[in-house]
């Protein structure tokens, strides 16, 4: 089974990007191929199509399963294990965000919380804790906001994302309305 030029280009790009995203080239290419495939693929097919060793494919599939980016699928009358990616790209995005949070954000917040509980031993430590508090608060606010966003249904999320900079204009309008309301309220009292 040979890859079409279009699929090969996509798979190759995902391999290159994998290292920038914290996964190796093999895992990136495996995921890309599973993602675009019109049917579940087994490890032998993946190894043949990507020209990888079977052991590299097995290790890569384990990593993708640990990230919850591929699912195991059994096909009746076939003893081999097949793999497929979730169909819903929003679910894939949510899964990636949840895994990155679990692996990267939560350990950082935990370390920061511990550091903020320490009694500062010097002015330098006091300054360091102040900066750590700022970082902690920003990360916490961002993760809380992201939790709220993840609870949105996909249609609402799409609308929200398409608003882009319009959100800023809406907030500016709200602030102007406050000013106008405050000025007129003050002038009525005189």
Residue frames as a rotation matrix with the C-alpha (Angstrom) as fourth column:
UNK 1
0.578 0.816 0.000 0.00
0.816 -0.578 0.000 0.00
0.000 0.000 -1.000 0.00
UNK 2
-0.577 -0.771 0.270 1.53
0.780 -0.618 -0.096 3.27
0.241 0.155 0.958 -1.11
UNK 3
-0.093 0.493 -0.865 0.56
0.570 -0.686 -0.452 6.68
-0.817 -0.535 -0.217 0.16
UNK 4
0.594 0.305 0.745 -0.86
0.782 -0.437 -0.445 9.19
0.190 0.846 -0.498 -2.30
UNK 5
-0.403 -0.786 0.469 1.24
0.624 -0.611 -0.487 12.34
0.669 0.097 0.737 -2.78
UNK 6
0.098 0.523 0.847 -1.34
-0.328 -0.787 0.523 14.39
0.940 -0.329 0.094 -0.86
UNK 7
0.952 0.275 -0.137 -1.33
0.007 0.427 0.904 12.02
0.307 -0.861 0.405 2.10
UNK 8
0.285 -0.929 -0.235 2.47
0.910 0.339 -0.238 11.70
0.301 -0.147 0.942 2.03
UNK 9
-0.336 -0.380 0.861 2.79
0.212 -0.922 -0.324 15.50
0.918 0.073 0.391 2.18
UNK 10
0.489 0.618 0.616 0.44
-0.502 -0.378 0.778 15.72
0.714 -0.689 0.125 5.18
UNK 11
0.925 -0.164 -0.342 2.13
0.342 0.749 0.567 12.83
0.163 -0.642 0.749 7.00
UNK 12
0.012 -0.993 0.121 5.59
0.841 -0.055 -0.538 14.25
0.541 0.108 0.834 6.33
UNK 13
-0.168 -0.012 0.986 4.59
-0.170 -0.985 -0.041 17.68
0.971 -0.174 0.163 7.64
UNK 14
0.800 0.520 0.300 3.13
-0.392 0.072 0.917 16.21
0.455 -0.851 0.262 10.83
UNK 15
0.637 -0.656 -0.405 6.38
0.735 0.675 0.063 14.33
0.232 -0.337 0.912 11.38
UNK 16
-0.330 -0.778 0.534 8.38
0.554 -0.618 -0.558 17.53
0.764 0.112 0.635 11.07
UNK 17
0.002 0.424 0.906 5.99
-0.467 -0.801 0.376 19.41
0.884 -0.423 0.196 13.36
UNK 18
0.690 0.335 -0.641 5.95
0.276 0.697 0.661 16.62
0.669 -0.634 0.389 15.92
UNK 19
-0.163 -0.846 -0.507 9.28
0.899 0.085 -0.430 17.59
0.407 -0.526 0.747 17.41
UNK 20
-0.749 -0.059 0.660 8.04
-0.052 -0.988 -0.147 21.17
0.661 -0.145 0.737 17.86
UNK 21
0.213 0.929 0.301 4.97
-0.606 -0.116 0.787 19.85
0.766 -0.350 0.538 19.67
UNK 22
-0.117 -0.344 0.932 6.90
-0.982 0.181 -0.056 17.60
-0.149 -0.921 -0.359 22.03
UNK 23
0.681 0.253 0.687 6.48
-0.169 0.967 -0.188 14.27
-0.713 0.012 0.701 20.22
UNK 24
-0.408 -0.907 0.108 8.91
-0.086 0.156 0.984 12.50
-0.909 0.392 -0.141 17.94
UNK 25
-0.575 0.085 -0.814 8.71
-0.796 -0.291 0.532 12.34
-0.192 0.953 0.234 14.16
UNK 26
-0.937 0.190 -0.294 7.48
0.073 0.928 0.367 8.74
0.342 0.322 -0.883 14.10
UNK 27
-0.550 0.764 -0.336 4.57
0.655 0.146 -0.741 9.45
-0.517 -0.628 -0.581 16.44
UNK 28
-0.318 0.404 -0.858 3.61
-0.380 -0.883 -0.275 12.55
-0.869 0.238 0.434 14.44
UNK 29
-0.693 0.011 -0.720 3.59
-0.711 0.152 0.687 10.61
0.117 0.988 -0.098 11.19
UNK 30
-0.896 0.402 -0.188 1.66
0.422 0.904 -0.077 7.70
0.139 -0.148 -0.979 12.67
UNK 31
-0.397 0.785 -0.476 -1.00
0.392 -0.324 -0.861 10.03
-0.830 -0.528 -0.179 14.00
UNK 32
-0.412 0.208 -0.887 -1.30
-0.678 -0.721 0.146 11.93
-0.609 0.662 0.438 10.73
UNK 33
-0.854 0.059 -0.518 -1.80
-0.380 0.609 0.696 8.73
0.356 0.791 -0.497 8.75
UNK 34
-0.730 0.628 -0.270 -4.38
0.680 0.621 -0.390 7.35
-0.078 -0.468 -0.880 11.19
UNK 35
-0.433 0.553 -0.712 -6.15
0.075 -0.765 -0.639 10.73
-0.898 -0.330 0.290 11.24
UNK 36
-0.345 0.273 -0.898 -6.62
-0.843 -0.511 0.168 10.97
-0.413 0.815 0.407 7.45
UNK 37
-0.996 -0.070 -0.047 -7.30
-0.084 0.901 0.426 7.29
0.012 0.429 -0.903 6.86
UNK 38
-0.309 0.944 -0.115 -10.80
-0.841 -0.215 0.496 6.41
0.444 0.250 0.861 5.73
UNK 39
0.685 0.477 -0.551 -10.67
-0.149 0.832 0.534 3.20
0.713 -0.284 0.641 7.76
UNK 40
0.766 -0.441 0.467 -8.96
-0.493 0.062 0.868 1.83
-0.412 -0.895 -0.171 10.88
UNK 41
0.422 -0.725 -0.544 -5.39
-0.546 0.275 -0.791 0.64
0.723 0.631 -0.280 10.28
UNK 42
0.975 -0.176 -0.133 -3.40
0.217 0.657 0.722 -2.10
-0.040 -0.733 0.679 11.98
UNK 43
0.534 -0.828 -0.172 0.24
-0.289 -0.370 0.883 -1.92
-0.794 -0.422 -0.437 13.01
UNK 44
-0.143 -0.596 0.790 1.48
0.608 0.577 0.545 -3.99
-0.781 0.559 0.280 10.06
UNK 45
0.480 0.390 0.786 -0.26
0.867 -0.351 -0.355 -1.68
0.137 0.851 -0.507 7.59
UNK 46
0.982 -0.128 -0.141 1.14
-0.079 -0.948 0.307 1.39
-0.173 -0.291 -0.941 9.33
UNK 47
0.218 -0.965 0.147 4.66
-0.036 0.143 0.989 -0.05
-0.975 -0.221 -0.003 9.30
UNK 48
-0.110 -0.219 0.970 4.41
0.879 0.435 0.197 -0.93
-0.465 0.874 0.144 5.61
UNK 49
0.672 0.488 0.557 2.87
0.710 -0.637 -0.300 2.38
0.209 0.597 -0.775 4.51
UNK 50
0.952 -0.302 0.047 5.32
-0.300 -0.894 0.333 4.52
-0.058 -0.332 -0.942 6.47
UNK 51
0.490 -0.789 -0.371 8.30
0.091 0.469 -0.879 2.19
0.867 0.397 0.301 5.99
UNK 52
0.089 -0.369 0.925 8.88
-0.946 -0.321 -0.037 2.02
0.311 -0.872 -0.378 9.76
UNK 53
-0.829 -0.335 -0.448 9.97
-0.155 0.907 -0.391 -0.94
0.537 -0.254 -0.804 11.81
UNK 54
0.085 0.908 -0.409 7.16
0.290 0.370 0.882 -2.80
0.953 -0.193 -0.232 13.54
UNK 55
-0.131 -0.191 -0.973 8.70
0.985 0.085 -0.149 -2.02
0.111 -0.978 0.177 16.94
UNK 56
-0.977 -0.205 -0.059 8.73
0.209 -0.976 -0.054 1.74
-0.046 -0.065 0.997 16.21
UNK 57
-0.441 0.891 0.110 5.08
-0.229 -0.231 0.946 1.54
0.868 0.392 0.306 15.19
UNK 58
0.155 0.508 -0.848 4.18
0.676 0.571 0.466 -0.36
0.721 -0.645 -0.255 18.37
UNK 59
-0.505 -0.413 -0.758 5.94
0.845 -0.416 -0.336 2.18
-0.177 -0.810 0.559 20.59
UNK 60
-0.978 0.142 0.153 4.36
-0.078 -0.929 0.361 5.07
0.193 0.342 0.920 18.71
UNK 61
-0.186 0.969 -0.159 0.89
0.026 0.167 0.986 3.57
0.982 0.180 -0.056 19.00
UNK 62
-0.004 0.129 -0.992 1.35
0.950 0.310 0.037 3.15
0.313 -0.942 -0.123 22.75
UNK 63
-0.840 -0.350 -0.414 2.27
0.468 -0.853 -0.230 6.81
-0.273 -0.387 0.881 23.04
UNK 64
-0.782 0.601 0.161 -0.74
-0.281 -0.573 0.770 7.88
0.556 0.557 0.617 20.96
UNK 65
0.068 0.805 -0.590 -2.99
0.455 0.501 0.736 5.74
0.888 -0.319 -0.332 23.15
UNK 66
-0.327 -0.259 -0.909 -1.48
0.943 -0.147 -0.297 7.32
-0.057 -0.955 0.292 26.28
UNK 67
-0.981 -0.012 -0.193 -2.35
-0.004 -0.997 0.083 10.74
-0.194 0.082 0.978 24.81
UNK 68
-0.226 0.950 0.215 -5.85
0.384 0.289 -0.877 9.38
-0.895 -0.116 -0.430 24.02
UNK 69
-0.265 0.052 -0.963 -5.47
-0.706 -0.691 0.157 10.42
-0.657 0.721 0.219 20.39
UNK 70
-0.484 0.184 -0.855 -6.15
-0.655 0.572 0.494 6.99
0.580 0.799 -0.157 18.90
UNK 71
0.181 0.621 0.763 -8.59
-0.887 0.437 -0.146 4.28
-0.424 -0.651 0.630 19.85
UNK 72
-0.889 -0.387 0.244 -8.20
-0.301 0.897 0.323 0.57
-0.344 0.214 -0.914 19.59
UNK 73
0.146 0.946 -0.289 -10.79
-0.947 0.049 -0.317 -1.07
-0.286 0.319 0.904 17.36
UNK 74
-0.638 -0.255 0.727 -11.45
-0.126 0.965 0.228 -4.76
-0.760 0.054 -0.648 16.86
UNK 75
-0.245 0.517 -0.820 -12.78
-0.968 -0.082 0.237 -5.99
0.055 0.852 0.521 13.56
UNK 76
0.510 0.529 0.678 -14.88
-0.606 0.781 -0.152 -9.18
-0.610 -0.333 0.719 13.65
UNK 77
0.943 -0.132 0.307 -13.04
0.251 0.885 -0.391 -12.31
-0.220 0.446 0.868 12.50
UNK 78
0.411 -0.868 0.278 -9.68
0.126 -0.248 -0.961 -10.49
0.903 0.430 0.007 12.58
UNK 79
0.595 -0.206 -0.777 -7.36
0.793 0.305 0.527 -10.98
0.128 -0.930 0.345 15.54
UNK 80
-0.472 -0.832 0.292 -5.23
0.771 -0.550 -0.321 -7.95
0.428 0.074 0.901 14.77
UNK 81
0.052 0.403 -0.914 -5.67
0.733 -0.637 -0.239 -4.66
-0.679 -0.657 -0.329 16.58
UNK 82
-0.063 0.034 0.997 -6.76
0.851 -0.521 0.072 -1.72
0.522 0.853 0.004 14.51
UNK 83
-0.454 -0.180 -0.873 -6.42
0.689 -0.692 -0.216 1.95
-0.565 -0.699 0.438 15.34
UNK 84
0.040 0.501 0.864 -8.52
0.816 -0.516 0.261 4.98
0.577 0.694 -0.430 14.48
UNK 85
-0.959 -0.284 -0.015 -8.60
0.254 -0.834 -0.489 8.64
0.126 -0.473 0.872 15.43
UNK 86
-0.260 0.902 -0.345 -11.73
0.535 -0.163 -0.829 10.26
-0.804 -0.400 -0.440 16.83
UNK 87
-0.089 0.327 0.941 -13.88
0.980 -0.139 0.141 11.73
0.177 0.935 -0.308 14.06
UNK 88
0.843 0.532 0.082 -14.72
0.499 -0.829 0.252 14.98
0.202 -0.171 -0.964 15.85
UNK 89
-0.037 -0.922 0.385 -11.84
0.539 -0.343 -0.770 17.48
0.842 0.179 0.509 15.52
UNK 90
0.223 0.176 0.959 -13.22
-0.593 -0.756 0.277 19.46
0.774 -0.631 -0.064 18.48
UNK 91
0.987 0.120 0.103 -12.94
-0.156 0.630 0.761 16.35
0.027 -0.767 0.641 20.63
UNK 92
0.442 -0.897 -0.016 -9.36
0.788 0.396 -0.471 15.87
0.428 0.195 0.882 19.45
UNK 93
-0.099 -0.441 0.892 -8.60
-0.012 -0.896 -0.444 19.50
0.995 -0.054 0.084 20.36
UNK 94
0.597 0.404 0.693 -10.16
-0.672 -0.219 0.707 19.06
0.438 -0.888 0.141 23.81
UNK 95
0.947 -0.273 -0.169 -8.24
0.316 0.882 0.349 15.84
0.054 -0.384 0.922 24.40
UNK 96
0.110 -0.954 0.280 -4.95
0.676 -0.135 -0.724 17.47
0.728 0.269 0.630 23.43
UNK 97
-0.002 -0.060 0.998 -5.67
-0.410 -0.911 -0.056 20.43
0.912 -0.409 -0.023 25.70
UNK 98
0.859 0.380 0.344 -6.58
-0.467 0.304 0.830 18.15
0.211 -0.874 0.438 28.62
UNK 99
0.757 -0.627 -0.184 -3.44
0.633 0.773 -0.028 16.04
0.160 -0.095 0.982 28.17
UNK 100
-0.090 -0.806 0.585 -1.16
0.410 -0.565 -0.716 19.06
0.908 0.175 0.381 27.87
UNK 101
0.316 0.284 0.905 -2.75
-0.637 -0.644 0.424 20.50
0.703 -0.710 -0.022 30.97
UNK 102
0.992 0.113 0.059 -2.27
-0.121 0.694 0.710 17.26
0.039 -0.711 0.702 32.90
UNK 103
0.572 -0.820 0.004 1.34
0.802 0.558 -0.212 16.85
0.171 0.125 0.977 31.76
UNK 104
-0.329 -0.773 0.542 2.56
0.690 -0.589 -0.420 20.47
0.645 0.236 0.727 31.74
UNK 105
-0.107 0.347 0.932 0.27
-0.261 -0.914 0.310 22.96
0.959 -0.210 0.189 33.47
UNK 106
0.840 0.542 -0.042 -0.78
-0.113 0.250 0.962 21.02
0.531 -0.803 0.271 36.58
UNK 107
0.389 -0.755 -0.528 2.81
0.902 0.429 0.051 20.15
0.188 -0.496 0.848 37.62
UNK 108
-0.524 -0.571 0.632 3.79
0.466 -0.813 -0.348 23.81
0.713 0.113 0.692 37.18
UNK 109
0.199 0.684 0.702 0.83
-0.396 -0.600 0.696 25.03
0.897 -0.416 0.151 39.25
UNK 110
0.861 0.098 -0.498 1.64
0.339 0.620 0.708 22.46
0.378 -0.779 0.501 41.92
UNK 111
-0.097 -0.977 -0.188 5.26
0.942 -0.029 -0.335 23.63
0.322 -0.210 0.923 42.10
UNK 112
-0.488 -0.056 0.871 4.19
0.073 -0.997 -0.023 27.28
0.870 0.052 0.491 42.23
UNK 113
0.605 0.768 0.209 1.66
-0.208 -0.100 0.973 26.61
0.768 -0.632 0.099 45.01
UNK 114
0.649 -0.440 -0.620 4.36
0.737 0.566 0.370 24.90
0.189 -0.697 0.692 47.05
UNK 115
-0.419 -0.872 0.254 6.83
0.792 -0.488 -0.367 27.73
0.444 0.047 0.895 46.45
UNK 116
-0.221 0.414 0.883 4.23
-0.150 -0.909 0.389 30.32
0.964 -0.047 0.263 47.46
UNK 117
0.821 0.523 -0.229 3.64
0.097 0.267 0.959 28.52
0.562 -0.810 0.169 50.77
UNK 118
0.065 -0.900 -0.431 7.32
0.910 0.231 -0.343 28.84
0.408 -0.370 0.834 51.69
UNK 119
0.814 0.063 -0.578 8.32
0.377 -0.814 0.442 31.61
-0.442 -0.578 -0.686 54.08
UNK 120
0.737 -0.574 0.357 10.63
0.170 -0.353 -0.920 33.97
0.654 0.739 -0.163 52.17
UNK 121
0.485 -0.655 -0.579 14.13
0.863 0.252 0.438 33.96
-0.141 -0.712 0.688 53.69
UNK 122
-0.571 -0.720 -0.394 15.24
0.583 -0.694 0.422 37.23
-0.578 0.011 0.816 52.08
UNK 123
-0.021 0.502 -0.865 14.15
-0.377 -0.805 -0.458 40.22
-0.926 0.317 0.206 50.06
UNK 124
-0.720 -0.308 -0.622 15.25
-0.689 0.209 0.694 38.31
-0.084 0.928 -0.363 46.97
UNK 125
-0.905 0.425 0.021 12.93
0.424 0.905 -0.017 35.43
-0.026 -0.006 -1.000 47.89
UNK 126
-0.223 0.848 -0.481 10.12
0.318 -0.403 -0.858 37.89
-0.921 -0.345 -0.180 48.58
UNK 127
-0.207 0.072 -0.976 10.56
-0.777 -0.618 0.120 39.40
-0.594 0.783 0.184 45.11
UNK 128
-0.930 -0.182 -0.321 10.77
-0.344 0.742 0.576 35.92
0.133 0.646 -0.752 43.55
UNK 129
-0.689 0.724 0.020 7.53
0.599 0.585 -0.547 34.91
-0.408 -0.365 -0.837 45.29
UNK 130
-0.091 0.645 -0.758 5.81
-0.218 -0.756 -0.617 38.06
-0.972 0.109 0.210 44.04
UNK 131
-0.437 -0.153 -0.886 6.76
-0.888 -0.081 0.452 37.13
-0.141 0.985 -0.100 40.46
UNK 132
-0.990 0.087 -0.111 5.74
0.073 0.989 0.126 33.51
0.121 0.116 -0.986 41.05
UNK 133
-0.429 0.883 -0.190 2.36
0.337 -0.039 -0.941 34.72
-0.838 -0.467 -0.281 42.37
UNK 134
-0.091 0.348 -0.933 1.85
-0.731 -0.660 -0.175 36.70
-0.677 0.666 0.314 39.15
UNK 135
-0.730 -0.235 -0.642 2.70
-0.637 0.576 0.513 33.64
0.249 0.783 -0.570 37.08
UNK 136
-0.910 0.414 0.022 0.47
0.352 0.798 -0.489 31.40
-0.220 -0.438 -0.872 39.23
UNK 137
-0.239 0.876 -0.419 -2.47
0.011 -0.429 -0.903 33.80
-0.971 -0.221 0.093 38.96
UNK 138
-0.222 0.100 -0.970 -2.12
-0.920 -0.351 0.174 34.13
-0.323 0.931 0.170 35.19
UNK 139
-0.887 -0.145 -0.438 -1.91
-0.314 0.885 0.343 30.36
0.338 0.442 -0.831 34.65
UNK 140
-0.767 0.641 -0.042 -4.84
0.430 0.465 -0.774 29.77
-0.477 -0.611 -0.632 37.01
UNK 141
-0.116 0.736 -0.667 -6.98
-0.383 -0.653 -0.654 32.44
-0.917 0.180 0.357 35.30
UNK 142
-0.412 -0.118 -0.903 -6.11
-0.911 0.056 0.408 31.02
0.002 0.991 -0.131 31.88
UNK 143
-0.968 0.045 -0.246 -6.93
0.027 0.997 0.075 27.44
0.249 0.066 -0.966 32.85
UNK 144
-0.526 0.837 -0.151 -10.21
0.309 0.022 -0.951 28.51
-0.792 -0.547 -0.270 34.46
UNK 145
-0.076 0.455 -0.887 -11.12
-0.747 -0.615 -0.251 30.43
-0.660 0.644 0.386 31.30
UNK 146
-0.662 -0.235 -0.712 -10.18
-0.700 0.535 0.473 27.43
0.270 0.811 -0.519 29.17
UNK 147
-0.909 0.409 0.085 -12.35
0.310 0.797 -0.519 25.16
-0.280 -0.445 -0.851 31.35
UNK 148
-0.140 0.891 -0.432 -15.28
-0.108 -0.448 -0.888 27.49
-0.984 -0.077 0.159 30.67
UNK 149
-0.162 0.008 -0.987 -14.56
-0.951 -0.269 0.153 27.50
-0.264 0.963 0.051 26.94
UNK 150
-0.928 -0.256 -0.272 -14.33
-0.328 0.906 0.268 23.69
0.178 0.338 -0.924 26.83
UNK 151
-0.646 0.749 0.150 -17.82
0.311 0.437 -0.844 23.42
-0.697 -0.498 -0.515 28.27
UNK 152
-0.154 0.583 -0.798 -19.25
-0.725 -0.615 -0.309 25.28
-0.671 0.531 0.518 25.28
UNK 153
0.497 0.329 0.803 -20.92
0.313 0.795 -0.520 23.18
-0.809 0.510 0.292 22.62
UNK 154
-0.361 -0.778 0.514 -18.99
0.768 0.065 0.638 23.14
-0.530 0.625 0.574 19.30
UNK 155
0.160 0.477 0.864 -21.43
0.884 -0.459 0.090 25.48
0.439 0.749 -0.495 17.51
UNK 156
0.974 0.183 -0.133 -21.17
0.226 -0.820 0.526 28.14
-0.013 -0.542 -0.840 20.23
UNK 157
0.293 -0.947 -0.132 -17.39
0.381 -0.011 0.925 27.69
-0.877 -0.321 0.357 20.33
UNK 158
-0.272 -0.343 0.899 -17.17
0.960 -0.034 0.277 28.29
-0.065 0.939 0.339 16.57
UNK 159
0.610 0.563 0.558 -19.25
0.581 -0.796 0.168 31.46
0.539 0.222 -0.813 16.91
UNK 160
0.880 -0.318 -0.353 -17.07
0.166 -0.490 0.856 32.63
-0.445 -0.812 -0.378 19.79
UNK 161
-0.050 -0.978 0.203 -13.85
0.608 0.131 0.783 32.00
-0.792 0.162 0.588 17.86
UNK 162
-0.107 0.060 0.992 -15.17
0.961 -0.249 0.119 33.76
0.254 0.967 -0.031 14.76
UNK 163
0.883 0.452 -0.127 -15.88
0.468 -0.834 0.292 36.85
0.026 -0.317 -0.948 16.83
UNK 164
0.037 -0.981 0.191 -12.15
0.881 -0.058 -0.470 37.43
0.472 0.186 0.862 17.25
UNK 165
-0.868 -0.497 -0.011 -11.40
0.460 -0.794 -0.397 41.11
0.188 -0.350 0.918 17.86
UNK 166
-0.200 0.875 0.440 -15.14
-0.032 -0.455 0.890 41.88
0.979 0.164 0.119 17.91
UNK 167
0.365 0.266 -0.892 -15.07
0.823 0.355 0.443 40.77
0.435 -0.896 -0.090 21.55
UNK 168
-0.594 -0.657 -0.464 -12.75
0.788 -0.591 -0.172 43.68
-0.162 -0.468 0.869 22.33
UNK 169
-0.818 0.346 0.460 -15.11
-0.035 -0.828 0.559 46.10
0.575 0.441 0.689 20.58
UNK 170
0.206 0.930 -0.305 -18.02
0.306 0.235 0.923 44.69
0.930 -0.284 -0.236 22.58
UNK 171
0.139 -0.243 -0.960 -16.11
0.990 0.070 0.126 45.23
0.037 -0.967 0.251 25.83
UNK 172
-0.888 -0.459 0.021 -15.16
0.459 -0.888 0.031 48.77
0.004 0.037 0.999 24.78
UNK 173
-0.405 0.834 0.374 -18.83
-0.040 -0.425 0.904 49.48
0.913 0.351 0.205 24.05
UNK 174
0.407 0.522 -0.749 -19.77
0.691 0.360 0.627 48.17
0.597 -0.773 -0.214 27.49
UNK 175
-0.338 -0.624 -0.705 -17.18
0.918 -0.382 -0.103 50.46
-0.205 -0.682 0.702 29.10
UNK 176
-0.919 0.049 0.390 -18.47
0.121 -0.908 0.401 53.46
0.374 0.416 0.829 27.12
UNK 177
0.032 0.999 -0.023 -22.00
0.190 0.017 0.982 52.64
0.981 -0.036 -0.189 28.22
UNK 178
0.195 -0.052 -0.979 -20.81
0.969 0.167 0.184 52.63
0.154 -0.985 0.083 31.85
UNK 179
-0.793 -0.566 -0.225 -19.24
0.587 -0.809 -0.035 56.06
-0.162 -0.160 0.974 31.38
UNK 180
-0.673 0.621 0.402 -22.37
-0.087 -0.606 0.791 57.47
0.735 0.497 0.461 29.75
UNK 181
0.287 0.805 -0.518 -24.54
0.470 0.353 0.809 55.91
0.835 -0.476 -0.277 32.45
UNK 182
-0.081 -0.426 -0.901 -22.30
0.995 -0.086 -0.049 57.30
-0.057 -0.900 0.431 35.20
UNK 183
-0.949 -0.298 0.102 -22.24
0.309 -0.942 0.130 60.82
0.057 0.155 0.986 33.72
UNK 184
-0.383 0.873 0.302 -25.97
-0.125 -0.372 0.920 61.00
0.915 0.314 0.251 33.18
UNK 185
0.297 0.471 -0.831 -26.60
0.743 0.432 0.511 59.57
0.599 -0.769 -0.222 36.64
UNK 186
-0.454 -0.571 -0.684 -24.37
0.869 -0.455 -0.197 62.28
-0.198 -0.683 0.703 38.17
UNK 187
-0.953 0.076 0.293 -25.99
0.046 -0.921 0.387 65.10
0.299 0.382 0.875 36.22
UNK 188
-0.049 0.996 -0.068 -29.50
0.230 0.078 0.970 64.04
0.972 0.032 -0.233 37.29
UNK 189
0.121 0.051 -0.991 -28.52
0.973 0.191 0.129 64.40
0.196 -0.980 -0.026 40.93
UNK 190
-0.820 -0.565 -0.086 -27.43
0.571 -0.805 -0.162 68.07
0.022 -0.182 0.983 40.60
